[in-house]
Amino acid sequence: MKKYFVQSAPFIVPTTDGKLIEEHHGLATTNNPEISIAHMIAPPKWSEPFQTPEFEEYTYIIKGKKQFSIEGDIIVLEAGQSIKIEKNTRVQYSNPFGEPCEYIAICKPAFDFAKAHRE
């Protein structure tokens, strides 16, 4: 039995807002409830509803900028920066800027839409 797995076919999450979501590890791809790792590209002027997820979310910005509205605070991260948001924290993710934002998102436990609690 191999003690490793190389992911070369991530699950492309269907979206209607122009955002690219490629889940490399998680519930949709590897049936792993412990952690999810996704590569994402948020288009300019993109945003999603507020949510209060039951999982921690880590974000690492590769290119561009991403805005986080976290319980009343507005934080903007740029390439090379990262953030950890604790579970049960009300947050909204957006890219109000004029260029795409490419980033990696890691959720622990794994992202589960039913546990994201979007408004």
C-alpha positions as CSV (number, residue, x, y, z in Angstrom):
1,M,0.0,0.0,0.0
2,K,1.4,3.4,-1.0
3,K,1.9,5.9,1.8
4,Y,1.2,8.9,-0.5
5,F,-1.3,10.2,-3.0
6,V,-0.5,12.6,-5.8
7,Q,-3.6,14.7,-6.7
8,S,-3.6,15.5,-10.4
9,A,-7.3,15.7,-11.0
10,P,-8.9,18.1,-8.5
11,F,-12.6,18.4,-8.3
12,I,-13.8,21.6,-10.1
13,V,-16.7,22.9,-7.9
14,P,-19.5,24.2,-10.1
15,T,-20.1,27.9,-9.5
16,T,-22.4,30.6,-11.0
17,D,-20.3,33.6,-9.9
18,G,-17.2,33.2,-12.1
19,K,-15.0,31.9,-9.2
20,L,-12.7,29.0,-9.9
21,I,-12.6,26.4,-7.1
22,E,-10.3,23.4,-7.6
23,E,-10.5,21.1,-4.5
24,H,-7.4,19.0,-4.3
25,H,-8.2,17.3,-1.0
26,G,-11.4,17.2,1.0
27,L,-14.9,15.7,1.0
28,A,-15.6,16.1,-2.7
29,T,-12.3,14.7,-4.0
30,T,-10.7,12.3,-1.4
31,N,-13.6,11.9,1.0
32,N,-11.5,13.3,3.7
33,P,-13.6,14.9,6.5
34,E,-10.5,16.2,8.4
35,I,-9.1,18.8,6.0
36,S,-9.8,20.4,2.6
37,I,-7.3,22.2,0.4
38,A,-8.4,24.2,-2.6
39,H,-6.9,26.4,-5.2
40,M,-9.1,29.3,-6.0
41,I,-9.3,32.3,-8.4
42,A,-11.9,35.0,-7.4
43,P,-12.7,37.3,-10.4
44,P,-12.7,41.1,-10.0
45,K,-15.7,42.5,-8.2
46,W,-16.6,39.1,-6.8
47,S,-18.2,38.6,-3.4
48,E,-20.2,35.9,-1.6
49,P,-22.7,36.1,1.3
50,F,-21.7,36.3,4.9
51,Q,-21.2,33.0,6.6
52,T,-20.5,31.6,10.1
53,P,-18.7,28.3,9.3
54,E,-18.2,25.4,11.7
55,F,-14.6,25.0,10.5
56,E,-11.3,27.0,10.7
57,E,-10.3,28.5,7.4
58,Y,-6.7,29.4,6.4
59,T,-6.1,31.6,3.3
60,Y,-2.8,32.2,1.5
61,I,-2.8,34.8,-1.2
62,I,-0.8,33.9,-4.3
63,K,-1.7,36.9,-6.6
64,G,-3.9,39.9,-6.3
65,K,-5.8,41.0,-3.2
66,K,-8.7,39.6,-1.2
67,Q,-11.0,41.4,1.3
68,F,-12.3,39.9,4.5
69,S,-15.1,41.3,6.5
70,I,-14.7,39.6,9.9
71,E,-17.2,40.6,12.6
72,G,-17.0,44.3,11.7
73,D,-13.3,44.5,10.8
74,I,-12.3,44.9,7.1
75,I,-9.0,43.3,6.3
76,V,-7.3,43.3,2.9
77,L,-4.6,40.7,2.2
78,E,-2.1,40.9,-0.6
79,A,0.2,38.3,-2.3
80,G,2.5,36.6,0.2
81,Q,0.1,37.1,3.2
82,S,-2.1,34.6,5.0
83,I,-4.8,34.6,7.6
84,K,-6.4,32.1,9.9
85,I,-10.1,32.6,10.8
86,E,-11.5,30.7,13.7
87,K,-14.6,28.5,13.4
88,N,-17.9,30.0,14.3
89,T,-16.7,33.5,13.2
90,R,-19.0,35.6,11.0
91,V,-17.1,36.4,7.8
92,Q,-17.6,37.6,4.2
93,Y,-15.1,37.0,1.5
94,S,-14.8,39.3,-1.5
95,N,-12.6,40.7,-4.2
96,P,-13.8,44.3,-4.8
97,F,-10.6,45.1,-6.7
98,G,-9.9,45.3,-10.5
99,E,-7.8,42.2,-10.8
100,P,-8.3,38.5,-10.1
101,C,-7.2,37.1,-6.8
102,E,-5.5,33.7,-6.8
103,Y,-5.2,31.9,-3.4
104,I,-5.1,28.6,-1.5
105,A,-7.8,27.9,1.1
106,I,-7.5,25.2,3.7
107,C,-10.4,24.3,5.9
108,K,-10.2,22.2,9.1
109,P,-12.2,20.1,9.4
110,A,-12.9,19.9,5.7
111,F,-15.2,22.4,3.9
112,D,-18.8,21.3,4.0
113,F,-21.4,23.6,2.5
114,A,-24.0,22.4,5.1
115,K,-21.7,23.6,7.8
116,A,-20.8,27.0,6.2
117,H,-24.1,28.5,7.3
118,R,-24.3,31.1,4.5
119,E,-26.8,34.0,5.0
